[in-house]
Amino acid sequence: MSEPTGPNASRSAPTGPPMMPAPDWYPDPEQPWSWRWWDGQRWTDVRAPMIAERPARDPYSVSAWFDESVAAAKGVGVRVGLLVLAVIGLTNVLFGAFAVAVFTSGRGREIRSLLQLDDVFGGGASVELSDQEWDRVRDLAGDIAVSAAPWMVVLSIVAALTATWALAISARVADRVPSAAVSDVSRLDDSAAALRRVPVVVAGVLALAAIGTAVLGVAFLPLVLTLTADAGGGPVAVAAVFGVIGALILLAWLLGRLALTPILGALGGSGLGLRRSWELTDGHYWATIGRLLLASLVAGAASVPFSLFNSFGLPFGFLAWLVVLLVAQTLSNVVATLIAVPAQVVLVHHLDHRVRTVSRASPADRGT
């Protein structure tokens, strides 16, 4: 076995496994004017200029990830924030136009009259209806739902594609922030490239949905079989408790390992991103889950103020309420996208760098 190659490694004959120095910044043996990060087993490619004191933190720490995510979010917001706002806003305008069309149609006007919605939105008292009137409202609502279903499907697809495009263009720009090359590509080219990534991201999400459905299907199969065979309460309870709970645990683990699939699909170069997400999260499951949850919490907290305005327009009538609601939802969605997506891109960079560092390590660095 070759001698350990890390900083301060002992040159005496070892009596047991070689002791490696703790992860930290050390003088770079290849570039004496730089600090270099030693991860406890091997040198990484992370360097910092040699200054009076060594850098204070692990370049893969939560604080480093958070700071880089903030910088990436700022870069994305400045570069394409207004563009994302315009596209998501246009989608919500379509939903608003659809809602106006429904409530100004013949059936919609009758529902408004029965429920006295104009008075309710104007700040009036609640309405009490007879059983016959409630039956009529339900019949009208059912008729509207049937006739409007195709339009709702179309609008839902448009909204999903719009959200996917916003994710793709945000990821594309965030990917260039560390190299300070954010403005090297025109917004038009970024938009076109993001549009080309939409089918890949959608396919990756559908694959995740298929995996989740398959896991749940297998989990519920024993329960269905025991119920079909009329096996009694004991076997049914065992199948329900152990099968379903076990499946939920397995599903959570699988989705955690594959959670980076949409971002990897948006960045390109990894197919759908399923396999690459599996590779990147190998050995870093909890670090990945923790950072994704933190990013979601920050994005959710930043979006909360906009949701407070959802009912602001109620005293001014239905149209005013609808406009305020759509504006609030648009801003909430944009802010969440511009925060969560760059944070995931930075996480991919960190995990990718670690994986590449390990794969390039020599056998001596691995202690073999």
N, C-alpha and C positions, 0 to 999 in steps of 0.2 A: 504494500500500500504506500503510495507516495505521501510525502510530508504535507501537512496542511499549508495552504497558500495564503491564508488570510493575514490581516495585520496583527502584529504582535504574536504570531504563532510560535510556539515553542519548538526549538530545534533539537531538544534532547530526545533520546529514544523513548517513545511512549510505552507506558505499562498497561494501557487500556485504550479505548477509543480516543482519537485525537480531540482535544478541547478547542472548539472554535470560539473566536471572540464574539461578544454580544453584538446584535445589530446596532449600527451607529455610523456616524460619519468619520472617516479616517483619511489621512493624506493619500492621494492617488499615487500608486507606484508607477503608473504610466505617464501621468501629468503632474509633476510635483507642485505645480502652482494651483492645483485644484483639490477640493475635498471630493471624496467619492463614497457612495453609500454601500456599506457591507451589510448584507441581509441576514448574516449569521451563518451562512453556508458558502456564499460566493459573492464576488463583486457584481454589482449591477451597472447599468449604463448611466445611472443618475449621478450627475456631477454638479458641483457648485463652486464658484470662484473662491480661492483661498483668501480669507480675510482674517481679521484679528482673532475671531472666534469661529468655531465650527458651527454650521447650521444647527438650529435648535430642535428640529423635529424630523420624524420619519416622513419621507416624501410620499408614502402610501397611507399616512394616517388619516383619520376622519377629518381633522382640521385642515390638512392639506387638500383633501378632496373637496371639502366645503368651500375653501377659498377659491380653488380653481373653478368650481361650479358657479360661484358668484361672478367671477370674471367672464366665464363662458356665457352666462345668462345675459350679462350686460352687452357683450359683443353681439349676441343674437338679437337682443332687443333693439339695439341701435341699427343693425343692418337690415333686418326683415320684420321688425315688430309691427310697423304700420301695414306692411303687406299681409301678414298673418291676420291682423285685425280686420283689414278690408275683406279678405276672403271669408273668414268665419262670420263677420257681420253680414255679408251678402247672403250667406246661407240662412242666418236667422231672420233676415228680411223676408226670405221665401216662406219660412214657417209663419211669420206674422201675416203675410198676405193670405196664406192658406186659412189661418184662423179667422181673419176678417171675412173671407169668402164664405166660410161655414156659418158664421153667426149673422151674416146678412142675407143668407138664403131664406127661402120660404120656411123650411123646418126650423132653421136657426132663429128666425124672428119669432116664431111661435114659442120656442123654448124660452127665449128672452122674455116674452110676454108672460108666460106662465110663471116663471121664476122671478119675474120683476127684476131682472138683472140690472137694468138701467138705474133703478132706484137703489139697489144694493151697492153698485159701484159708486153711486153718488153719495153714499153714506147713510142710506135709509135703514130701517129696521129689517130684521130677518123676515123671511116669508114663510107662511104656513100654508101647505097645500093639502087638499083632500086626497083620499086614496085614488079617486078617479083621475085627478090631475097628475098625481105622481105616476100612474100607469101611462098616461098620455106622454109625459116627459120621457119615460123609459122607452116607449115605442118610437118616439121621434129621435132620441139619441141612438137607438139601434139602427134606424134607417140611415141616419147620417154616417154612422160608423161603417155600414156596409158600402154606401156609395163613395165614401172618402177613403176607404182602405187602400185602393191602388195608389192614390196620391200620397198617402202616408208612407207607403212602402218606398215610393220614388224619393220622397223627401228624406227618409231615413237613410237610404243609400247615398244620396248626395251629401248628407251630413257626415256619414262615416268616411266617405272619400275625402271630403274637405279636411276633417280632423287628421286623417292619415297624411295628406299632403302637408299640412302644417307641421306635423311631426317630422316628416322627411326633410323639409327645407330647414327647419330649426336644427336638426341633427347634422345636416350637411354644413351649415355655417359654424356650429359649435365645434365641429371636427377640425376646423381651420384656425380657431382662436389661439391655441397654444403656439402656433407658428407665426402669429401676427399676419396671416395672409387672408384675413376676412374679406377684404375688398379686392382681392386678386381676380375674383370671378364676378361677373355682372349678376345683378338680381334676376335678369331674364334667364340667364343660363342656369342659375340656381333653381329657379322656378321650374324650368323644363326638366332638369335632372331630378328634382323632387317628384315631379309628375311621373317620370319613368319608374321611380322606385315604389310608387303606390301599389301596383299589382303584387310586387314581391312582399311588401309589408302586410297587405291584406291576406295573401296566401299563408304567410307565417302565422298570423293571428288565427286563421281558420284551422291551421294544423294544430295550434295549441288547443283550440276548442275541441277538435276531434280527439286529441289525446285525453283531455279532461272527460269528455263524454264516454270514451272507451273505459277509462278507469272506473268511473261511476257505474257503468253498465256491468262490468265484471264484479264490482262490489255488491251490487244489488241482486246479482244472479242467485247466490245461495239463499237470500231472503225470499225471492220469488219461487224458487224450487221448494223450499220448506212450506211456504204457504200453499203452493199447488198440491203438494203431497199430503197436506193436512197433517203435518208431523207433530203438532201440539205446540203449546206455548213455550216450552223450554228450548227446543231447537230454533224456533222462530226468534226468540229473544237473543240467543247466542249469535245467530246469523246477523241479526240487526245490529247488535252492539259491536261485536268484533269485526264483522265484515264492513259495515258502514264507517265506523270510526277508523279502522285500519286504512280504508280507501281514502278517507279525507286526509289522513296524515301523509299517505303516499302521494296524493294529488298535490298537497301543499309543497312537498319536497320536489316533485317533478316540476311544478310551475316555477318554483324558486330557481332550480337549475336552468330552466329555459326562459327566465324572465327577461333576458336581454335580447330575445329573438327579434322583436319589432325594431329596436334601435339598430341592431346589426343589419337587418334587412334594409333599413333606411340608408345606412352608411355604404352598403354595397361591398362586394368582394367576398361575401361569406354565404352566398346562396340565400336561402330563407333565413339563415341565422341560427337554426336549431342546434346543429352540431357545434358551431363555434361557441354558442352560449353555454353548452354543456362543457366544453373544454375550458372556457374562461372561469367558470364557477367551480371547477374541480378543486377542492381544498379551500375554497373561499365562499362557501355557501352562506354562512352567517354574516360575513362582511358584506356580501352582496345584498342580502335581505335587509340588513340594518340600514344600509345607505339608501336603498330604494324606499324603505318606509320613512326615513327621515326626509327624503326629497318630497314624498307624497304629503307628509305632514306640513312641510314648509309651503308647498304649493297650495294645499287646502287652506292654511291659515291666511295666506295672501289673498285668496279668493273670497274669504268670508265677508269682508266689508261690502263687496258688491251685492251679495245675497241679501243684505239688510235692506236694500232698496226695492226688493221684489214687490212689496205691497205699497210702495210709496205713492203710486198713481191711482190707488183705489178711489179716493174722494173725487177724482176728476173725470171719472167715467171709464168705460171699457177700453177705448182706444188709448187713452193716456196710460192706463195700467199696463196694457200690452206693450207699448213702446218702452216704458221704463223697464219692464221685465226683460225684454229682448236685449236692451242695451246692457243691463246688469249681467245677464247670462253671457253675452258676447265678451265683455271685459273679463269676467271670471274665467271663461275657457281660454282666452288668450294668455292671461297671466299664468294660469296653471301650466299651459304648454311651454311658455318661455322659461319657466323655472324647472319643471320636471325633466324636460328633454335634455337640456345641456348637462344637468347633473348625471343623467344616465350615460351620456357620451363621455364625460370625464371618468366615470367608473369603468367604462369599457377601455379607455386609454390605460388606466392603472392596471387593470387585470391583464390586458394584452401585453403590457410591458413586463409584468412579472412572469407570464408564461413564456415569452420570448427569451427572457434572461435565463430561466431554468433550462429551456431547450438548447441554448447555446453553451451552457456550462460544460466544461471539460470533465472527464472522469475524475481527475484529481480534485476538482472543485466539489464534486458530489461525494468525495470521501471513499471512492471505490478503487 
